[in-house]
Amino acid sequence: MVTIKEIASAVGVSSATVSRVLNYDPTLSISTKKRQAIIETAEALNYATPRNRIRAAAQGIGAGLKIALVHFLDPAQELADPYYVGVRLGIESRCQALKSEVVKVFLTGNAPEAAILEGASGVVAVGHYYGDELNWLRRHSRHLVFADYAPAGDVDDAVLSDVSLAMTRLLEAVHGMGYRRIGFIGWIDAFYGPDNIHSERRCRTYIDWMTKAGLYDPEFCMVERMTPDSGYTLAKAMLSRPNPPQILITCNDNMALGAYRAIHEMGLEIPDDVAVVSFNDIPVAQFLGPPLSTVKIPAELIGETAVDLLLERLSGREIAKKVVLGTEIIWRGSTPRAADAAEIVEARRAAGS
């Protein structure tokens, strides 16, 4: 195996310089010619970074593995939420490419036989787990990766998107468009119970940001236990108030679908009477009337990355890793674009809002 020292000797630089070039250190001051010589020498000698060696080994060990996919939703609940369908499809497609077997386990109600997990090479757990469920997963898994969730601490592998950061960016964007009466509807995180109903990450970020901006109104923040009708009932209640919000942020696209129904039933127009923006970017979002603005969370990539993390563990990685994937705001017809902000603000001023 070619070493960094051998590359350094061939080019006539220090081993530290070679390491920094091959790890793309942007702070390194080195001529373009010398940098190119290091890269070309490494390629000629077939040098592979430690990270690439792990990935290559993972590709080789994937064939014939049995991976348990543990889901926190039952099949009917998952089918109703295209986002989590996307996460599962990402896991399954990655396993198929690696020729690994997938065994599905639904951790709803009574715990399944621990032998299913213990007999698997590793476990990918989709969704949120707390308390006894979390301890059960840790106890019976040889290797464990969480998809779309990161338990507290630094002992677990996990991959997710930072929805708190995404909410901050979203609030900054709509505030920049001139919106001030910004409503939010979401759900109560079951783990925290009735004494802390605003603990869900998007909700908590919304309250903190709006409070710092001097815009927070408790009547514009509504949450309840998640049901198929939550988006409809919460949107209808909020928009029935005497001075309703100008824009409604929903916790996910499923809630936005319910909000659309409530808005249309009330004889209101999107986005003229109330704009709507959401999270996830499920496939149907672009086909609504008008198409839904939403924060795109890469569901399938989360699933694929979870499998890759598991294979890294099987290849010898010992330190826990948390991967945070980026998000993107997809602006569509339910929320006027930032370019239209001046016109929107002027129209509202003229209307006295």
PyMOL commands that set and color helices and strands:
alter all, ss='L'
color gray80, all
select helices_A, chain A and resi 4-11+15-22+32-44+50-61+75-79+82-98+114-118+131-140+163-176+194-196+201-212+218-220+230-239+253-265+283-287+299-314+338-351
alter helices_A, ss='H'
color red, helices_A
select strands_A, chain A and resi 66-71+101-106+122-126+144-147+157-161+182-187+221-224+247-250+275-280+293-296+322-325+328-330
alter strands_A, ss='S'
color yellow, strands_A
deselect
rebuild
show_as cartoon
